Amino acid sequence: MHALGRELGGVLRAGDLVVLSGPLGAGKTTLTRGIGEGLGVRGPITSPTFVLARTHPSLIGGAPLVHVDAYRLSSALELDDLDIDFTRSVVVVEWGEGMLEGVAESWLEVRIERPTGADERQDAGVGQDQGEVGEADEPRTVTVTGFGPRWAATPAVGDPA
């Protein structure tokens, strides 16, 4: 997930919005860490669950990363109330599926699926990566879908150019 995030971070620019969806422990925050590394922003990047949004300034003169956890938000209006600078930042929203009405005309949706039974193995500590407490080191299925004019002519991440 981290390596995919680094690759994705390499193509993102100011004004881009990325919406992450998937179950708990799927790797959304790990993917965001990789995006942050690819963008060259200040870390550490951790889950913004209790603060809703964190801004990570660029260390290389690029766009800052705004990392949002929309789990406790109930609508696009509440997301808009966070007063995020969408035009000058790269914004990554965990749990933001279905909250983009009126917020953006273009975005990437990244859906992460975990193998069946991963929750039980993770709870038991099976397959945990020593660097990531609580995240099982298992393959995920990731689907990246672009919406709007920004992504209309862009090949998917990982596609040959």
C-alpha positions, 0 to 999 in steps of 0.5 A, spaced: 500 500 500 505 504 501 509 503 494 502 504 491 501 511 495 508 513 493 507 512 485 500 515 486 503 521 490 508 522 484 502 524 479 498 528 484 498 536 484 495 541 487 487 541 486 487 533 486 482 530 491 483 522 492 477 519 496 479 512 499 474 507 501 475 500 504 474 496 511 478 498 517 485 495 517 485 495 509 491 500 508 488 507 507 492 510 512 498 506 509 496 508 502 496 516 505 503 515 508 506 513 501 502 519 497 505 523 502 512 521 501 511 521 493 509 528 494 515 530 499 511 533 505 512 533 512 510 527 516 509 523 520 502 521 517 497 518 522 490 517 522 486 524 523 480 520 526 480 525 532 482 531 529 478 530 522 483 533 518 491 534 518 495 539 513 502 536 511 506 542 508 511 540 502 518 540 504 520 541 496 515 547 494 509 543 492 502 542 494 501 541 501 497 534 503 490 535 507 489 528 510 481 528 512 478 522 516 470 523 514 468 517 518 464 521 523 461 526 518 454 525 515 454 529 509 458 533 503 456 539 507 460 537 513 466 536 509 465 543 506 464 546 513 472 544 514 474 549 510 479 545 506 483 549 501 481 544 495 485 548 490 492 549 492 492 542 496 492 535 494 486 532 499 486 525 501 479 523 504 478 517 508 471 514 508 469 520 503 465 515 499 458 519 497 460 526 500 463 529 494 456 532 491 458 540 490 465 539 493 469 537 486 468 536 479 474 531 479 477 526 483 480 519 484 476 514 488 481 508 491 477 502 493 481 497 497 478 490 499 482 485 504 481 478 503 476 475 507 478 473 514 483 478 514 480 481 520 480 475 524 487 474 522 489 481 524 486 481 531 490 475 532 496 478 530 497 473 524 501 476 518 503 483 521 508 487 518 513 489 524 513 496 522 505 497 522 502 495 528 495 492 527 496 492 519 496 485 516 501 484 511 496 481 506 495 482 499 489 487 497 485 488 491 485 496 489 481 499 484 482 506 482 477 510 478 478 517 475 472 522 475 471 528 472 475 532 466 482 532 470 482 524 470 479 523 463 485 522 459 490 520 464 492 513 464 491 509 471 496 508 476 501 502 474 498 503 466 504 503 461 505 510 459 
